[in-house]
Amino acid sequence: MQVYRLTRLSLAIGLSVATTSVMASPQTFMSARSFAMGGTGVAVAHPAEAAAKNPARMASDQHEWSDDFGLILPSVNVRVADEEEVIDQIDDIQDVIDNIDNAIIASDVPSAQSNAAVLREQLKKFDKDTVRANLGLGLSVAIPSKVVALGVFANGNLTVSARGNYDDRDDATLAAIEAGTLPPGSLSDELYSSGSIIGSAVSEIGVAFAHSYALNDRDSIEIGVSPKFVNLQTFQYTSGISDFDDDDFDGNDYKTEKNGFSMDVGAAYAFGEVKEWNAGIVIKNLIPMKLDSSQFGGQEKHTLKLDPMVTAGIAHKGQYHVVTAELDLTKKKAFGYEDDTQWLALGAEFDAWRYLQLRAGVRHNIGSKNDGDGIDEKTQFTAGFGVNILGVRMDLGALYSSADVGAALEFGTAF
């Protein structure tokens, strides 16, 4: 039941994708390979994933089995953090409220008293409990080349967080019921505690170009650019705990939307005796965008900001391995009820003659607020593998931390 409710909540936004407190740029889309390697890829992305990580990599040296064509169709990843089982808590609270309302109608004072005691504890426990879900969807086509590399991509990334809000005024109401005084009408009309959902969806459709520029007889630098059409959506829904329904959060009254254009720019450089070292840097969302959330019903205004984000990486590669390190040079401010993020990541891939790739990674959030008002993002561990059979590739990834669990699945091909 828990997984079903969270998945339904995520997919509702995902389908809409195919005081001011600041909500920063959401996490960017990543391929299943990147997902399994700690989110890395700026210095080691294959052509098909380069548009999402670093478009310059389409013009970089690649394995002979991936330097003519690349396809991702599709790539899906999901992360969930819900230690307190928030959605199930809401269901349980609403059941107890119904029990009290039935007891009031039947003038069953003992039943109302016992359920009021249960509800009081439920509401106090529910206060500030938070759930977050992330969903990424993507596809891309790339034709790598050192002269003019070309890629076409489409992806969407969403973040949804929900939390409980306990109101002290409910304590007096429930204490009166416990003492034997029943309200004149439904308890649902007397409660002030509520549930809130804050979410955003960012979808992109664009093209990517890259070219390799000779620096001297031996060295070159690759430059890539990805102009893109961007759609932003925000979702903000707050309702009394009695009437809270996660199916309602994406209604027109609770949603705002904006379209615009932006651009990613990246560079890549190979060095070393046999070009075994790769360095890369990318600036995402070079043209900023922002969108205010709905203030329907007097809700607090939030602002979704798609700001420039800079990430740099370095990697060592060989015929059968890749080891890479990556750092976000910019910090993403907390989005919804979660933590600021600035990732330092390590990733590795071991290739068994193209047919099987084993991957692992770890990333640590050096930008954590520690006292964040929501779900903290600390250290995440990832792993995964890829299988190539008759030219068709399948990649799987998994993620685990003290707060999150996640998975990624991708199909594609390269030659």
C-alpha positions in Angstrom: 0.0 0.0 0.0 2.8 2.4 0.9 4.8 1.9 -2.3 1.6 2.1 -4.4 0.6 5.4 -2.9 4.0 6.9 -3.3 4.3 5.6 -6.9 0.9 7.0 -7.8 1.9 10.4 -6.4 5.1 10.4 -8.4 3.5 9.2 -11.6 0.8 11.8 -11.4 3.5 14.5 -11.8 5.5 12.5 -14.2 2.5 12.3 -16.6 2.2 16.1 -16.5 5.8 16.4 -17.4 5.5 13.9 -21.1 7.7 35.8 2.5 9.0 34.0 -0.4 11.0 30.9 0.5 13.3 29.8 -2.2 13.0 26.4 -3.9 16.3 25.8 -5.8 17.0 23.9 -9.0 15.8 20.3 -8.7 18.3 17.5 -9.2 19.1 17.0 -12.8 18.3 13.9 -14.8 20.9 11.1 -14.8 21.2 7.9 -16.8 21.2 4.5 -15.2 25.0 4.3 -15.7 25.5 7.6 -13.9 23.0 6.6 -11.2 25.0 3.5 -10.4 28.3 5.4 -10.4 27.3 7.9 -7.7 25.8 10.4 -10.1 29.0 11.0 -11.9 29.5 11.5 -15.7 30.8 14.9 -16.5 34.2 13.5 -17.4 33.2 10.0 -18.6 29.7 10.2 -20.1 29.0 8.0 -23.2 27.6 9.9 -26.2 23.9 9.0 -25.6 24.1 10.3 -22.0 26.3 13.2 -22.8 23.4 15.7 -23.4 22.3 15.2 -19.8 25.7 15.3 -18.3 28.2 17.1 -20.5 27.5 17.7 -24.3 31.2 18.1 -25.0 31.7 14.4 -24.4 29.9 13.6 -27.7 33.1 14.8 -29.4 35.5 13.1 -27.1 37.3 9.8 -27.7 35.1 6.8 -27.0 35.4 3.1 -27.3 35.2 1.8 -30.8 31.9 0.1 -30.1 30.3 3.5 -29.1 31.8 6.1 -31.3 29.3 6.0 -34.2 25.8 6.0 -32.6 24.1 6.0 -29.2 20.5 5.6 -28.1 18.7 5.6 -24.8 15.1 4.5 -25.0 14.0 4.9 -22.3 15.8 5.6 -18.9 13.9 5.7 -15.7 15.0 6.3 -12.1 13.2 6.8 -8.8 14.2 7.6 -5.3 12.0 7.6 -2.2 12.7 8.8 1.4 9.9 8.0 3.9 11.2 6.7 7.2 8.1 7.9 9.0 5.6 6.3 6.5 3.8 9.6 6.2 1.1 8.6 3.7 0.1 5.6 5.8 0.0 7.9 8.9 -2.5 10.1 7.1 -4.7 7.1 6.3 -4.6 5.9 9.9 -5.4 9.4 11.3 -8.4 9.7 8.9 -9.7 6.3 10.1 -9.6 7.4 13.7 -11.3 10.7 12.9 -14.1 8.7 11.2 -14.3 6.5 14.3 -14.8 9.6 16.5 -17.4 11.1 14.2 -19.3 7.8 14.2 -19.1 7.8 18.0 -20.4 11.4 18.2 -23.4 10.5 16.0 -24.2 7.5 18.2 -23.5 9.5 21.4 -20.9 6.7 22.3 -18.8 8.7 24.8 -16.4 5.9 25.8 -15.5 5.1 22.2 -15.1 8.8 21.4 -12.8 9.2 24.5 -10.6 6.3 23.7 -10.2 7.3 20.0 -9.5 10.9 21.0 -6.6 9.8 23.1 -5.2 7.8 20.1 -5.7 10.7 17.7 -3.9 13.1 20.0 -0.8 10.9 20.0 -1.1 10.3 16.2 -1.2 14.0 15.5 1.7 14.9 17.7 3.8 12.1 16.1 2.7 13.2 12.7 4.1 16.8 13.1 7.0 17.6 10.7 7.1 14.0 9.5 8.2 14.1 5.9 8.2 12.0 2.7 10.0 12.8 -0.5 9.8 11.1 -3.9 12.0 11.8 -7.0 11.3 10.5 -10.5 13.4 10.9 -13.6 12.5 9.9 -17.2 14.7 10.4 -20.3 15.5 9.4 -23.8 18.2 10.5 -26.2 19.9 9.9 -29.6 23.5 10.8 -30.3 25.8 10.7 -33.3 29.3 11.4 -32.0 32.0 13.0 -34.1 35.0 15.2 -33.6 33.9 17.5 -36.4 30.2 18.0 -35.6 28.6 15.8 -33.1 24.8 15.9 -32.9 22.4 14.8 -30.2 18.6 15.0 -29.5 17.3 14.5 -26.0 14.1 14.8 -23.9 14.0 14.3 -20.2 11.9 15.1 -17.1 12.7 15.3 -13.5 10.4 15.8 -10.6 10.5 16.2 -6.8 7.6 15.9 -4.5 7.7 16.2 -0.7 4.8 15.9 1.7 4.7 16.6 5.5 2.4 16.8 8.4 1.6 20.0 10.3 0.2 19.7 13.9 -1.8 22.6 15.3 -1.7 23.0 19.1 -5.4 24.1 19.1 -6.4 20.5 18.4 -4.9 19.5 21.7 -7.7 21.3 23.6 -10.4 20.0 21.4 -9.3 16.4 21.9 -8.7 16.9 25.6 -12.3 18.0 26.0 -13.5 14.8 24.2 -11.3 12.7 26.5 -13.0 14.4 29.4 -16.4 13.4 28.1 -17.5 16.5 26.2 -18.5 15.7 22.7 -18.5 18.5 20.0 -21.9 19.6 18.6 -21.0 18.5 15.1 -18.4 16.5 13.2 -14.8 16.5 14.6 -13.6 17.0 11.1 -14.9 20.6 11.3 -13.0 21.3 14.6 -9.5 20.2 13.6 -6.7 22.6 12.5 -3.9 20.1 11.8 -3.1 19.7 8.1 -1.0 17.9 5.5 1.0 19.7 2.8 2.6 18.8 -0.5 5.2 20.8 -2.4 6.5 19.6 -5.7 8.1 20.6 -9.0 8.5 19.1 -12.4 11.1 20.2 -14.9 11.0 18.8 -18.5 13.5 19.6 -21.2 13.6 19.0 -25.0 16.6 20.0 -26.9 19.5 19.4 -29.3 23.2 19.1 -28.5 26.2 20.0 -30.6 29.9 19.4 -29.9 33.2 19.9 -31.7 36.8 19.1 -31.0 39.2 22.0 -31.3 42.9 21.2 -31.9 45.3 22.9 -29.4 48.5 21.6 -31.0 49.6 18.5 -32.9 48.7 16.2 -30.0 46.1 17.9 -27.8 42.6 19.0 -28.3 39.7 20.3 -26.3 36.0 19.5 -26.9 33.3 22.1 -26.5 29.6 21.2 -26.4 26.4 23.2 -26.2 22.8 22.1 -25.6 20.1 24.7 -26.4 16.8 23.4 -24.9 13.1 24.2 -24.4 12.2 24.0 -20.7 8.8 23.5 -19.0 8.6 24.3 -15.3 5.7 23.3 -13.1 5.1 23.7 -9.4 2.5 22.0 -7.2 1.5 23.2 -3.7 -1.4 21.7 -1.8 -2.4 22.1 1.8 -5.5 20.7 3.3 -7.0 19.9 6.7 -6.0 16.5 7.8 -9.5 15.2 7.7 -9.9 16.1 4.0 -6.3 15.6 2.8 -6.2 13.6 -0.4 -2.9 13.1 -2.4 -4.9 12.7 -5.6 -5.8 16.4 -5.4 -2.4 18.0 -5.2 -2.0 18.5 -9.0 -5.4 20.2 -9.5 -5.4 23.4 -11.5 -5.9 25.5 -8.4 -2.6 24.2 -6.9 -0.4 24.2 -10.0 1.5 26.8 -11.9 3.4 26.5 -15.2 5.9 28.3 -17.3 7.8 27.7 -20.5 11.1 29.1 -21.6 14.5 28.5 -23.2 17.9 27.8 -21.6 21.2 26.2 -22.5 23.9 23.9 -21.1 27.6 24.4 -22.0 30.4 21.9 -21.4 34.0 21.3 -22.1 36.2 18.1 -22.0 39.9 17.6 -22.2 42.0 14.4 -22.4 45.6 14.3 -21.2 48.3 11.9 -20.1 50.8 9.8 -22.0 48.1 7.8 -23.7 45.2 10.1 -23.0 44.3 8.0 -20.0 43.0 11.0 -18.0 39.8 12.9 -18.8 38.7 16.2 -17.3 35.3 17.8 -17.8 33.2 20.8 -16.7 29.6 21.7 -17.4 27.4 24.7 -16.7 23.7 23.7 -16.7 20.9 26.1 -17.1 23.0 29.0 -18.4 19.9 31.1 -18.8 18.1 31.2 -15.5 14.3 30.8 -15.1 12.0 31.0 -12.1 8.3 30.3 -11.3 6.2 31.2 -8.3 3.9 28.6 -6.8 0.2 28.9 -6.4 -1.1 30.9 -3.4 -4.6 29.4 -3.6 -6.4 29.5 -0.3 -3.8 31.8 1.2 -0.8 29.4 0.9 2.7 30.7 1.4 4.4 31.6 -1.9 7.4 29.6 -2.9 9.7 30.2 -5.9 11.1 27.5 -8.1 14.5 28.7 -9.5 16.3 27.1 -12.3 19.7 28.6 -11.8 23.1 28.0 -13.4 24.8 24.9 -11.8 28.5 24.1 -12.3 30.0 20.6 -12.0 33.6 19.6 -12.6 35.0 16.1 -12.9 38.2 14.1 -13.5 38.6 10.5 -14.5 41.2 7.8 -15.2 40.2 5.3 -17.9 41.6 2.1 -19.4 40.5 -0.6 -21.8 38.5 -2.3 -18.9 38.0 0.4 -16.3 36.9 3.9 -15.5 37.4 5.6 -12.1 36.1 9.2 -11.7 35.6 11.9 -9.1 33.2 14.8 -9.4 32.3 17.9 -7.5 29.4 20.4 -7.7 30.9 23.8 -7.6 27.6 25.4 -6.9 25.2 24.7 -4.1 21.5 23.9 -4.6 19.3 25.5 -1.9 16.8 23.3 -0.2 13.8 22.3 -2.3 10.6 21.8 -0.5 11.0 19.9 2.8 14.5 18.6 2.2 18.2 19.5 2.4 20.6 21.8 0.6 22.8 19.7 -1.7 26.3 20.0 -3.1 27.7 16.6 -4.0 31.2 15.3 -3.9 31.1 11.9 -5.7 33.3 9.0 -6.7 32.4 6.4 -9.3 33.9 3.3 -10.9 33.1 1.0 -13.8 34.7 -2.3 -14.7 34.1 -3.6 -18.2 34.2 -7.3 -19.0 34.9 -7.3 -22.8 31.9 -5.0 -23.5 29.3 -7.7 -22.5 29.1 -6.9 -18.8 29.8 -3.7 -16.8 30.0 -3.6 -13.0 29.6 -0.2 -11.4 29.7 1.3 -8.0 29.8 4.8 -6.5 29.4 6.9 -3.4 28.6 10.6 -3.0 28.6 12.8 0.0 26.6 16.0 0.5 29.1 18.7 1.6 26.3 21.3 1.4 24.0 19.8 4.0 22.4 22.2 6.5 22.5 19.5 9.1 19.6 21.2 10.9 17.4 21.2 7.8 13.7 21.4 8.2 12.9 18.1 6.5 14.7 15.1 5.1 18.5 15.4 5.4 20.7 14.3 2.4 24.0 12.8 3.7 26.1 10.0 2.1 24.6 7.8 -0.6 26.0 4.5 -1.8 25.2 3.2 -5.3 25.9 0.1 -7.4 24.7 -1.5 -10.6 25.5 -3.3 -13.8 25.0 -3.3 -17.5 24.5 -6.1 -19.9 25.0 -6.0 -23.7 23.3 -8.8 -25.7 23.3 -8.7 -29.5 23.8 -4.9 -29.5 20.9 -4.2 -27.0 22.0 -2.8 -23.7 20.2 -3.0 -20.4 21.5 -1.0 -17.3 20.3 -1.4 -13.7 21.3 0.8 -10.8 20.5 0.9 -7.1 20.9 3.5 -4.4 20.9 3.4 -0.6 21.4 5.8 2.3 20.2 6.4 5.8 17.2 8.3 4.3 16.8 7.1 0.6 16.4 4.0 -1.4 16.3 4.2 -5.2 16.6 2.3 -8.4 17.2 2.9 -12.1 16.5 1.0 -15.3 17.6 1.8 -18.9 17.5 0.3 -22.3 19.6 1.4 -25.3 22.2 0.6 -27.8 25.5 1.8 -29.1 27.9 1.0 -31.9 
